[in-house]
């Protein structure tokens, strides 16, 4: 398409069109907003993330940094116009797209490389991808796909009925991701939609007064409408946990955090895009508050506590004692897709399509804020361009919903990168202390842990973190005497919420470091020390819960040979001398899947259509982890029909039952179990109808359902059956709620029905002069109970390792200073080590087909293993994260005395 603006001529994807645009307009805006080519994604508008990469005359450029005039007379190619079926197929074959928001940029960068070098080396691929960030995959499968693009092989054969679980099935929703047609929060734009922006606080705590808004609106170049707290028709308060809901949609008289919204400005995009909100009529003044919330004394939100056994006697029995403390900073989720969404009215119902991990929670909270019944709101989750926990909290939903209700028009909001980083939730900063005792044989006798977790201005998931940390701070080990206390405490700072692990990664850093101390003091190999103390089937956790299907020993055993090989490599490298010192570290993890001691149900609906298709209604949002593939795999095998017969009806509060939020590694275990139950229930109906036995085989031939065994077969004409209320010939709907019990005042009970386990080895090279650290290899052994999809599971491990590496070595969010992806560092393709993944299968008696969760688990041991490896290499004990070079050097000097 050719664009003409006076003398400007631009060719896009080989066709031409006249489209007058200002010469200085960003090329990314022209492509997305003026031409509707939304396969080009925007993650930063600063050239930091590379999501907007396009080709100009065959060379990759960031469209967000390119004025459209610079493309005059040149050929622009976007994902929509790129002929690269082999590369796209390689991405699918290798599982290289997870959430998919970076995938178009990755494909464009790869295409440019392959046009120059037909068979690039791994180093050339890493260099070519260096300007495109991915937060999900850890880059490994992207690199593998590009190196394997010449392989003409297509997708593997579809698994036969009953064999979907365990197969390396390509992501079922992957086609749209590699084609650039997946619809994310910023991609759906109804005709005539208003654009919404927020007026936000410059600091906190601050009070404010609004001035003459009507006069300000009248002075603008076009029609502008403003909405404030007085316009909120319902309860101006929300939160992910109703008992702790404390966050206003729009602040009323004062703000508790920088970036808090005090007003909304809405109008047509051409007017709103050009507004300078610095002139908005609001007067700010400082406040001297000491309490963030007047009703929460000492800024204490909640305390979590687990106590078991005689702590004093446990420490008296110890021959060795290890004590320490660790502090961790705010960590930004840094998903490549900033928060975005659109709202409109449809037959009197408010419809909101936005990035989210919790559609039912969004519906109910939005309805409450807007004074609507829950059925008055419909939430359609857009594809999520990363989430990792932060998109559990509402962001744009009530804001655009308010504008649409007040104006009757569609309303759209897209956060800038700075806005996203200033206002989104973070990993809780922590200050933790612990002491652990062991007897002369190396067995743990007692542990005491205390932690302060900065939950920021509002509650968010602070109560969950405070409750989960004491349960997990022991690690997956037998601890007969234990006391752990965690406080979630407010500050006038960014909100801390859910981030892949809910506080467990922070606590594990301290606990696993002290285990290295005890291994040294007892003279036991570090891996063997963990193996000695690992929980076994039939033993009680620190909550008094007796577990079965405990897989930590199997994980540690799987690492025995890699551990010895890694130690030999480090010894040989260090024998050469020099400033570069090599070290090896190990760390373990466990993680309970789902809510802590609370109801946690998921419901699945499964129907056979009169035409002979299987419709799976599953409301679990897929944020890249693979729910849209793994849950159908489980359901298909439970029913006994091939996966190819299934049509997925994805999350939509009007179409799918409640599958709960996508968090706490619960979807495979909880929604997967509901899918298994639904599949078995529908199968039972079919067998009863056909009078066949449990081992009968099912097949679909058009509208005919064939049920057969060794003695014969029955044919059921689905079109002849009277359809039920949902329109299905046959249907089953099943709910699964894990069997847990609330914790008592000492934290005793059964907080989770299913736990996952893992252990990792990190190998590092530390420059003892510069203080720089390079992770060279991670060996990760994880117990999945049953590996539902090895391809997707490997991707989860690699992505989790990347985030753990960032946590250990580089990530530190500083409000007001690191609100972009240039100053806030996340791992690039060049930072990633070799990752060797080992899957262990110790079936869980409660999990679907024995399966356990994985998403959170894979991040937890990475940072402590890296920090333990740094210490092994240099003696440096890092107690203040991340391990930046100046901190590493200081720790080396301290270790040397």
Long-range contacts (C-beta under 8 A, 24 or more apart in sequence): 1-35, 3-30, 3-68, 5-68, 7-72, 8-68, 8-69, 8-72, 9-72, 9-73, 10-68, 10-71, 10-72, 10-73, 10-74, 10-76, 11-74, 11-75, 11-76, 12-37, 12-76, 12-77, 12-78, 12-81, 13-37, 13-76, 13-77, 13-78, 13-80, 13-81, 14-75, 14-81, 21-68, 22-68, 23-67, 23-68, 23-69, 24-67, 24-68, 24-69, 25-67, 25-68, 26-63, 26-64, 26-65, 26-66, 26-67, 26-68, 27-54, 27-63, 27-64, 27-66, 27-67, 27-68, 27-70, 27-71, 27-76, 28-52, 28-62, 28-63, 28-64, 28-66, 30-68, 31-63, 31-76, 31-78, 33-189, 33-269, 37-78, 37-80, 38-180, 38-183, 38-186, 38-187, 39-78, 39-79, 39-80, 39-104, 39-179, 39-180, 39-181, 40-78, 40-79, 40-104, 40-180, 41-101, 41-102, 41-104, 41-105, 41-184, 41-336, 41-337, 41-385, 42-186, 43-101, 43-102, 43-133, 43-336, 43-337, 43-338, 43-385, 43-417, 43-821, 44-417, 44-820, 44-821, 45-416, 45-417, 46-417, 46-820, 46-821, 46-822, 48-133, 48-417, 48-820, 48-821, 48-822, 49-102, 49-105, 49-132, 49-133, 49-336, 49-821, 50-102, 50-105, 50-109, 50-131, 50-132, 50-133, 51-101, 51-102, 51-104, 51-105, 51-132, 51-133, 51-336, 52-105, 53-104, 53-105, 53-108, 53-109, 53-131, 53-132, 54-78, 54-108, 55-82, 55-108, 55-111, 55-112, 58-112, 58-115, 59-112, 60-108, 60-109, 60-112, 60-131, 62-131, 77-108, 78-104, 78-108, 78-180, 79-104, 79-107, 79-108, 79-179, 79-180, 80-180, 82-107, 82-108, 82-111, 84-111, 86-149, 86-150, 86-152, 87-111, 87-114, 87-145, 87-146, 87-149, 88-178, 88-179, 89-154, 89-155, 90-145, 90-146, 90-148, 90-149, 90-151, 91-142, 91-145, 91-174, 91-178, 92-155, 92-170, 92-171, 92-174, 92-175, 92-178, 93-145, 93-148, 93-151, 93-153, 93-154, 93-155, 93-170, 94-141, 94-142, 94-144, 94-145, 94-148, 94-791, 95-141, 95-170, 95-171, 95-791, 95-792, 95-794, 95-795, 96-137, 96-141, 96-142, 96-144, 96-145, 97-137, 97-171, 97-174, 97-177, 97-178, 98-136, 98-137, 98-624, 98-625, 98-626, 98-795, 98-799, 99-135, 99-136, 99-335, 99-336, 99-337, 99-383, 99-384, 99-385, 99-386, 99-387, 99-623, 99-624, 100-174, 100-176, 100-177, 100-178, 100-182, 100-383, 100-385, 100-624, 101-184, 101-335, 101-336, 101-337, 101-383, 101-385, 101-386, 102-132, 102-133, 102-134, 102-135, 102-136, 102-336, 102-385, 103-177, 103-178, 103-180, 104-180, 105-132, 106-132, 106-134, 106-142, 107-178, 107-180, 110-142, 110-146, 110-149, 113-146, 114-146, 114-149, 118-150, 119-150, 120-146, 120-147, 122-147, 125-829, 126-829, 126-830, 127-830, 129-828, 129-829, 130-828, 130-829, 130-830, 133-336, 133-821, 133-826, 133-828, 134-336, 134-829, 135-333, 135-334, 135-335, 135-336, 135-386, 135-388, 135-799, 135-802, 135-803, 135-826, 136-386, 136-624, 136-795, 136-799, 137-795, 137-798, 137-799, 137-802, 138-795, 138-798, 138-799, 138-800, 138-801, 138-802, 138-827, 138-832, 138-835, 139-798, 139-802, 139-827, 139-828, 139-829, 139-832, 140-798, 140-832, 140-835, 141-794, 141-795, 141-798, 142-829, 143-829, 158-642, 158-643, 158-644, 159-642, 159-643, 160-642, 161-636, 161-640, 161-641, 161-642, 161-697, 161-698, 161-699, 162-637, 162-640, 163-637, 164-632, 164-633, 164-634, 164-636, 164-637, 164-642, 164-643, 165-633, 165-634, 165-637, 165-786, 165-788, 165-849, 166-786, 166-787, 166-788, 166-789, 166-790, 167-633, 167-789, 168-789, 168-790, 168-791, 169-629, 169-633, 169-643, 169-789, 169-791, 170-629, 170-791, 171-626, 171-628, 171-629, 171-792, 172-628, 172-629, 172-632, 172-643, 172-648, 173-622, 173-628, 173-629, 173-648, 173-650, 176-383, 177-383, 182-383, 183-353, 183-382, 183-383, 184-337, 184-340, 184-355, 184-382, 184-383, 184-384, 184-385, 185-337, 185-339, 185-340, 185-341, 185-342, 185-353, 185-354, 185-355, 185-382, 185-384, 185-385, 185-396, 185-414, 186-337, 186-338, 186-340, 186-412, 186-414, 187-382, 188-342, 188-353, 188-382, 189-342, 189-412, 190-342, 190-344, 190-410, 190-412, 191-410, 192-409, 192-410, 193-269, 193-342, 193-344, 193-409, 193-410, 193-411, 193-412, 194-266, 194-267, 194-268, 194-269, 194-272, 194-403, 194-407, 194-409, 194-410, 194-411, 194-412, 195-266, 195-267, 195-268, 195-269, 195-272, 195-273, 195-411, 195-412, 195-413, 196-264, 196-265, 196-266, 196-272, 196-399, 196-400, 196-403, 196-411, 196-412, 196-413, 197-264, 197-265, 197-266, 197-272, 197-275, 197-277, 197-413, 198-261, 198-263, 198-264, 198-265, 198-399, 198-413, 198-419, 199-261, 199-262, 199-263, 199-264, 199-265, 199-277, 199-280, 199-282, 200-258, 200-259, 200-260, 200-261, 200-262, 200-419, 200-422, 200-423, 201-251, 201-255, 201-257, 201-258, 201-259, 201-260, 201-261, 201-262, 201-284, 202-258, 202-284, 203-258, 203-284, 204-255, 204-256, 204-257, 204-258, 204-260, 204-457, 204-492, 204-493, 205-254, 205-255, 205-256, 205-286, 205-287, 205-289, 205-292, 205-492, 206-254, 206-255, 206-284, 206-285, 206-286, 206-287, 207-253, 207-254, 207-255, 207-284, 207-285, 207-286, 207-287, 208-251, 208-253, 208-254, 208-255, 208-262, 208-282, 208-283, 208-284, 208-285, 209-282, 209-283, 210-262, 210-263, 210-281, 210-282, 211-281, 211-282, 211-283, 212-281, 213-263, 213-281, 215-281, 216-279, 216-280, 216-281, 220-267, 220-271, 220-275, 221-271, 221-274, 222-267, 222-268, 222-270, 222-271, 223-267, 223-268, 223-271, 224-265, 224-266, 224-267, 224-271, 224-272, 224-275, 225-265, 225-266, 225-267, 225-403, 225-406, 225-407, 226-263, 226-264, 226-265, 226-266, 227-263, 227-264, 227-266, 227-402, 227-403, 227-406, 228-262, 228-263, 228-264, 229-262, 231-402, 231-406, 232-369, 232-370, 232-402, 233-370, 233-371, 233-402, 233-405, 234-367, 234-368, 234-369, 234-370, 234-371, 234-372, 235-368, 235-369, 235-371, 236-369, 237-369, 238-365, 238-368, 238-369, 238-394, 238-398, 239-365, 239-458, 239-459, 239-460, 240-358, 240-361, 240-392, 240-393, 240-460, 240-461, 240-497, 240-498, 241-459, 241-461, 241-463, 241-464, 244-301, 244-302, 244-459, 244-462, 244-463, 245-365, 245-459, 246-293, 246-458, 246-459, 247-457, 247-458, 247-459, 247-460, 247-495, 249-369, 249-398, 249-399, 249-402, 254-287, 254-289, 256-292, 256-293, 256-457, 256-458, 256-492, 257-423, 257-456, 257-457, 257-458, 257-492, 257-493, 257-494, 257-495, 258-422, 258-494, 258-815, 258-816, 259-419, 259-422, 259-423, 259-494, 260-423, 260-457, 261-399, 261-423, 264-399, 264-402, 264-403, 266-403, 266-407, 266-411, 289-492, 291-490, 292-457, 292-490, 292-491, 292-492, 293-490, 296-490, 298-489, 299-489, 299-490, 299-491, 300-487, 300-488, 300-489, 300-490, 301-455, 301-459, 301-462, 301-463, 301-466, 301-487, 301-488, 301-489, 301-490, 302-462, 302-463, 302-466, 302-467, 302-487, 302-488, 303-466, 303-485, 303-486, 303-487, 303-488, 304-463, 304-466, 304-467, 304-468, 304-469, 304-470, 304-471, 304-484, 304-485, 304-486, 304-487, 304-488, 304-747, 305-470, 305-483, 305-484, 305-485, 305-486, 305-745, 305-746, 305-747, 306-470, 306-471, 306-482, 306-483, 306-484, 306-542, 306-543, 306-743, 306-746, 306-747, 306-748, 307-482, 307-483, 307-484, 307-746, 307-747, 308-479, 308-480, 308-481, 308-482, 308-483, 308-542, 308-543, 308-544, 308-746, 308-747, 308-748, 309-446, 309-480, 309-481, 309-482, 310-481, 311-446, 311-448, 311-481, 311-482, 311-483, 313-446, 313-481, 314-437, 314-445, 314-446, 314-480, 314-481, 314-482, 315-435, 315-437, 315-445, 315-446, 315-448, 315-481, 317-437, 317-439, 317-445, 317-446, 318-437, 318-438, 318-439, 318-445, 318-446, 319-438, 319-439, 319-440, 319-522, 320-437, 320-438, 320-439, 320-440, 320-518, 320-521, 320-522, 321-435, 321-436, 321-437, 322-435, 322-436, 322-437, 322-438, 322-514, 322-515, 322-517, 322-518, 322-521, 323-433, 323-434, 323-435, 323-436, 323-514, 324-433, 324-434, 324-435, 324-510, 324-513, 324-514, 324-517, 324-877, 324-879, 325-431, 325-432, 325-433, 325-434, 325-510, 325-879, 326-430, 326-431, 326-432, 326-506, 326-509, 326-510, 326-513, 326-879, 326-880, 326-881, 327-429, 327-430, 327-431, 327-432, 327-879, 327-880, 327-881, 328-427, 328-429, 328-430, 328-506, 328-509, 328-807, 328-881, 329-429, 329-811, 329-812, 329-813, 329-814, 329-881, 329-882, 330-426, 330-427, 330-429, 330-454, 330-493, 330-494, 330-496, 330-812, 330-813, 330-814, 330-815, 331-426, 331-427, 331-499, 331-806, 331-807, 331-811, 331-812, 331-813, 332-421, 332-424, 332-426, 332-427, 332-811, 332-813, 332-818, 332-824, 333-386, 333-387, 333-388, 333-389, 333-390, 333-424, 333-425, 333-426, 333-427, 333-499, 334-386, 334-421, 334-811, 334-821, 334-824, 334-826, 335-384, 335-385, 335-386, 335-387, 335-388, 335-390, 335-391, 336-385, 336-386, 337-384, 337-385, 337-386, 338-414, 338-415, 338-416, 338-417, 338-419, 338-420, 339-391, 339-395, 339-396, 339-414, 339-415, 339-420, 339-424, 340-382, 340-396, 340-412, 340-413, 340-414, 340-415, 341-382, 341-395, 341-396, 341-397, 341-400, 341-412, 341-413, 342-400, 342-410, 342-411, 342-412, 342-413, 343-397, 343-400, 343-401, 343-403, 343-404, 343-410, 343-411, 343-412, 344-404, 344-409, 344-410, 344-411, 345-404, 345-405, 345-408, 345-410, 346-378, 348-376, 349-375, 349-376, 349-377, 349-378, 350-376, 350-377, 350-378, 350-401, 350-404, 350-405, 351-377, 351-378, 351-380, 352-377, 352-378, 352-379, 352-380, 352-397, 352-400, 352-401, 353-379, 353-380, 353-381, 353-382, 354-379, 354-381, 354-382, 354-395, 354-396, 354-397, 354-400, 355-381, 355-382, 355-383, 355-384, 355-385, 355-387, 355-391, 356-381, 356-382, 356-384, 356-391, 356-392, 356-394, 356-397, 356-621, 357-384, 357-387, 357-389, 357-391, 357-392, 357-621, 357-623, 357-661, 357-662, 357-663, 358-391, 358-392, 358-621, 358-660, 358-661, 358-662, 358-663, 359-619, 359-621, 359-651, 359-652, 359-653, 360-619, 360-653, 360-658, 360-660, 360-661, 361-392, 361-394, 361-661, 362-394, 362-397, 363-653, 365-394, 365-397, 365-398, 366-394, 366-397, 366-398, 366-401, 369-398, 369-401, 369-402, 370-398, 370-401, 370-402, 370-405, 377-401, 377-653, 378-652, 378-653, 378-654, 379-652, 379-653, 380-651, 380-652, 380-653, 380-654, 381-621, 381-650, 381-651, 381-652, 384-621, 384-622, 384-623, 384-624, 386-623, 386-624, 387-621, 387-623, 387-624, 387-662, 388-499, 388-500, 388-623, 388-803, 389-425, 389-461, 389-497, 389-498, 389-499, 389-500, 389-502, 389-663, 390-424, 390-425, 390-426, 390-497, 390-498, 390-499, 391-623, 392-461, 392-497, 392-498, 392-661, 392-662, 392-663, 393-424, 393-425, 393-460, 393-461, 393-495, 393-497, 393-498, 395-423, 395-424, 417-819, 417-820, 417-821, 418-819, 418-820, 421-813, 421-818, 421-819, 421-820, 421-824, 422-494, 422-815, 422-816, 422-819, 423-494, 424-494, 424-495, 425-456, 425-460, 425-461, 425-494, 425-495, 425-496, 425-497, 425-498, 425-499, 426-456, 426-494, 426-495, 426-496, 426-497, 426-499, 426-813, 427-496, 427-499, 427-505, 427-506, 427-807, 428-453, 428-454, 428-455, 428-462, 428-465, 428-488, 428-496, 428-499, 428-503, 428-506, 429-453, 429-454, 429-496, 430-454, 430-503, 430-506, 430-507, 432-506, 432-507, 432-510, 433-510, 434-473, 434-510, 434-511, 434-514, 435-514, 436-511, 436-514, 436-515, 436-518, 438-518, 438-521, 438-522, 440-522, 441-522, 442-518, 442-519, 442-522, 442-524, 442-529, 442-532, 442-533, 443-478, 443-532, 443-533, 444-477, 444-478, 444-479, 444-480, 444-518, 444-533, 445-480, 445-481, 446-479, 446-480, 446-481, 446-482, 447-473, 447-474, 447-479, 447-481, 447-482, 447-483, 447-484, 447-511, 448-482, 448-483, 448-484, 449-473, 449-474, 449-483, 449-484, 449-485, 449-486, 449-507, 449-510, 449-511, 450-484, 450-485, 450-486, 451-484, 451-485, 451-486, 451-487, 451-503, 451-506, 451-507, 452-486, 452-487, 452-489, 453-486, 453-487, 453-488, 453-489, 453-496, 453-503, 453-506, 454-489, 454-491, 454-493, 454-496, 455-488, 455-489, 455-490, 455-491, 455-495, 455-496, 456-490, 456-491, 456-493, 456-494, 456-495, 456-496, 457-490, 457-491, 457-492, 457-493, 457-494, 457-495, 458-495, 459-488, 460-495, 460-496, 460-497, 460-498, 461-496, 461-497, 461-498, 461-502, 462-488, 462-496, 462-497, 463-488, 464-498, 464-502, 464-595, 464-596, 465-496, 465-502, 465-503, 466-503, 467-596, 467-597, 467-743, 468-502, 468-503, 468-504, 468-592, 468-596, 469-502, 469-503, 469-504, 469-506, 469-507, 470-542, 470-747, 471-541, 471-542, 471-543, 471-592, 471-596, 471-743, 471-747, 471-751, 472-504, 472-507, 472-508, 472-590, 472-591, 472-592, 473-504, 473-507, 473-508, 473-510, 473-511, 474-511, 474-541, 474-542, 475-508, 475-511, 475-512, 475-515, 475-588, 475-589, 475-590, 476-534, 476-535, 476-550, 476-552, 476-588, 476-589, 476-590, 476-755, 476-757, 477-530, 477-533, 477-534, 477-535, 477-552, 477-588, 478-533, 478-534, 478-535, 478-536, 478-539, 479-542, 482-542, 484-542, 484-747, 493-815, 494-813, 494-815, 498-663, 500-800, 500-803, 500-855, 500-856, 500-859, 501-591, 501-856, 501-859, 501-860, 502-664, 502-856, 504-589, 504-591, 504-856, 504-860, 505-804, 505-807, 505-859, 505-860, 505-863, 508-587, 508-589, 508-860, 508-861, 508-863, 508-864, 509-863, 509-864, 509-867, 509-881, 511-864, 512-587, 512-588, 512-861, 512-864, 512-865, 512-868, 513-864, 513-867, 513-868, 513-871, 513-877, 516-585, 516-868, 516-871, 526-586, 526-868, 527-556, 527-559, 527-560, 527-563, 527-586, 530-556, 530-586, 530-588, 530-759, 531-556, 531-557, 534-588, 535-590, 542-747, 543-743, 543-747, 543-748, 543-749, 543-750, 543-751, 544-748, 544-749, 545-749, 545-750, 545-751, 547-755, 548-844, 548-845, 549-785, 549-842, 549-843, 549-844, 549-845, 549-846, 549-847, 549-850, 549-852, 550-755, 550-757, 550-842, 551-756, 551-757, 551-783, 551-785, 551-840, 551-842, 551-852, 552-588, 552-590, 552-757, 552-758, 552-759, 552-783, 554-757, 554-781, 554-783, 554-840, 554-842, 555-588, 555-757, 555-758, 555-759, 555-781, 555-782, 555-783, 555-838, 555-840, 556-588, 556-759, 556-781, 558-781, 558-838, 558-840, 559-586, 559-759, 559-760, 559-761, 559-779, 559-781, 559-838, 562-761, 562-779, 562-836, 562-838, 563-761, 566-761, 566-763, 566-777, 566-779, 569-763, 570-763, 570-872, 570-873, 573-765, 574-873, 579-767, 579-768, 579-769, 579-770, 580-765, 580-766, 580-767, 580-768, 581-765, 581-766, 581-768, 581-873, 581-874, 582-763, 582-764, 582-765, 582-766, 582-873, 583-763, 583-764, 583-766, 583-869, 583-870, 583-871, 583-872, 583-873, 583-874, 584-761, 584-762, 584-763, 584-764, 584-869, 584-872, 585-761, 585-762, 585-764, 585-864, 585-865, 585-866, 585-867, 585-868, 585-869, 585-870, 585-871, 585-872, 586-759, 586-760, 586-761, 586-762, 586-865, 586-868, 587-759, 587-760, 587-762, 587-861, 587-862, 587-863, 587-864, 587-865, 587-868, 588-757, 588-758, 588-759, 588-861, 589-757, 589-758, 589-759, 589-857, 589-860, 589-861, 590-755, 590-756, 590-757, 590-758, 590-857, 591-665, 591-755, 591-756, 591-853, 591-856, 591-857, 591-860, 592-664, 592-751, 592-752, 592-754, 592-755, 593-664, 593-665, 593-666, 593-668, 593-669, 593-670, 593-738, 593-752, 593-753, 593-754, 593-755, 593-756, 593-852, 593-853, 594-664, 594-665, 594-666, 594-669, 594-670, 594-738, 594-740, 594-752, 594-753, 594-754, 595-664, 595-666, 595-740, 596-743, 596-751, 596-752, 597-740, 597-741, 597-742, 597-743, 597-749, 597-750, 597-751, 598-740, 598-742, 599-737, 600-660, 600-666, 600-670, 600-737, 600-738, 600-740, 601-658, 601-660, 601-670, 601-674, 601-735, 601-736, 601-737, 602-658, 602-659, 602-660, 602-666, 602-667, 602-670, 602-671, 602-673, 602-674, 602-735, 602-736, 602-737, 603-657, 603-658, 603-659, 603-674, 603-733, 603-734, 603-735, 604-631, 604-635, 604-657, 604-659, 604-671, 604-674, 604-675, 604-677, 604-678, 604-733, 604-734, 604-735, 605-656, 605-657, 605-678, 605-726, 605-731, 605-732, 605-733, 606-635, 606-639, 606-675, 606-678, 606-679, 606-681, 606-682, 606-731, 606-732, 606-733, 607-682, 607-726, 607-727, 607-728, 607-729, 607-730, 607-731, 607-732, 608-682, 608-705, 608-718, 608-728, 608-729, 608-730, 608-731, 609-718, 609-727, 609-728, 609-729, 610-703, 610-718, 610-719, 610-721, 610-723, 610-728, 610-729, 611-702, 611-703, 611-718, 611-719, 612-645, 612-700, 612-701, 612-702, 612-703, 612-704, 612-705, 612-718, 613-645, 613-646, 613-647, 613-700, 614-639, 614-641, 614-645, 614-646, 614-647, 614-700, 615-646, 615-647, 615-649, 615-728, 616-646, 616-647, 616-648, 616-649, 616-675, 617-649, 617-655, 617-656, 617-657, 618-648, 618-649, 618-650, 618-651, 618-656, 618-659, 618-671, 618-675, 619-650, 619-651, 619-652, 619-653, 619-656, 619-657, 619-658, 619-659, 620-651, 620-659, 620-660, 620-662, 620-667, 620-671, 621-651, 621-661, 621-662, 622-650, 622-662, 623-662, 624-799, 625-662, 625-667, 625-792, 625-796, 625-855, 626-789, 626-792, 626-795, 626-796, 627-662, 627-667, 627-668, 627-671, 629-789, 629-792, 630-667, 630-668, 630-672, 630-788, 630-789, 630-792, 631-667, 631-668, 631-671, 631-672, 631-675, 632-675, 633-788, 633-789, 634-668, 634-672, 634-675, 634-676, 634-679, 634-788, 634-848, 634-849, 634-851, 635-675, 635-676, 635-678, 635-679, 636-679, 637-679, 637-849, 638-675, 638-676, 638-677, 638-678, 638-679, 638-680, 638-683, 639-679, 639-680, 639-682, 639-683, 639-698, 640-679, 640-683, 640-697, 640-698, 641-698, 641-699, 641-700, 645-700, 657-733, 657-735, 664-853, 664-856, 665-756, 665-853, 665-854, 665-855, 665-856, 665-857, 666-853, 667-853, 668-788, 668-847, 668-848, 668-851, 668-852, 668-853, 668-854, 669-738, 669-753, 669-754, 669-846, 669-847, 669-848, 669-851, 669-852, 669-853, 670-736, 670-737, 670-738, 671-736, 672-788, 672-847, 672-848, 672-851, 673-736, 673-738, 673-846, 673-847, 673-848, 674-734, 674-735, 674-736, 675-848, 676-848, 676-849, 677-734, 677-735, 677-736, 678-732, 678-733, 678-734, 679-732, 681-732, 681-734, 682-730, 682-731, 682-732, 685-730, 685-732, 686-716, 686-730, 689-716, 689-730, 690-714, 690-716, 738-846, 739-846, 753-846, 754-785, 754-844, 754-846, 754-847, 754-852, 754-853, 755-844, 755-852, 756-782, 756-783, 756-784, 756-785, 756-852, 756-853, 756-854, 756-857, 757-782, 757-783, 757-840, 757-842, 757-852, 757-857, 758-782, 758-783, 758-857, 758-858, 758-860, 758-861, 759-861, 760-801, 760-861, 760-862, 760-865, 761-865, 762-862, 762-865, 762-866, 762-868, 762-869, 763-833, 763-869, 764-866, 764-869, 764-870, 764-873, 765-873, 766-870, 766-873, 766-874, 766-876, 766-888, 768-874, 768-892, 770-885, 770-889, 771-884, 771-885, 771-886, 771-887, 771-888, 771-889, 771-892, 772-885, 772-888, 773-809, 773-866, 773-870, 773-883, 773-885, 773-888, 774-833, 775-805, 775-809, 775-831, 775-833, 775-866, 775-869, 776-833, 776-834, 777-833, 777-834, 777-835, 777-836, 778-805, 778-833, 778-834, 778-835, 778-836, 778-862, 778-865, 779-835, 779-836, 779-838, 780-835, 780-836, 780-837, 780-838, 780-858, 780-861, 780-862, 781-838, 781-839, 781-840, 782-837, 782-838, 782-839, 782-840, 782-854, 782-857, 782-858, 783-839, 783-840, 783-841, 783-842, 783-852, 784-839, 784-840, 784-841, 784-851, 784-852, 784-854, 785-841, 785-842, 785-843, 785-844, 785-847, 785-850, 785-851, 785-852, 786-841, 786-843, 786-847, 786-848, 786-849, 786-850, 786-851, 786-852, 787-839, 787-841, 787-851, 788-849, 788-851, 790-839, 793-837, 793-839, 793-854, 794-837, 796-854, 796-855, 796-858, 797-835, 797-837, 797-854, 797-858, 798-835, 798-837, 799-858, 800-855, 800-856, 800-857, 800-858, 800-859, 800-862, 801-832, 801-833, 801-835, 801-858, 801-859, 801-862, 802-827, 802-832, 803-859, 803-862, 804-858, 804-859, 804-860, 804-861, 804-862, 804-863, 804-866, 805-831, 805-832, 805-833, 805-862, 805-863, 805-866, 806-882, 807-859, 807-862, 807-863, 807-881, 807-882, 808-862, 808-863, 808-866, 808-867, 808-881, 808-882, 808-883, 809-866, 809-882, 809-883, 809-884, 810-882, 810-884, 811-882, 812-881, 812-882, 812-884
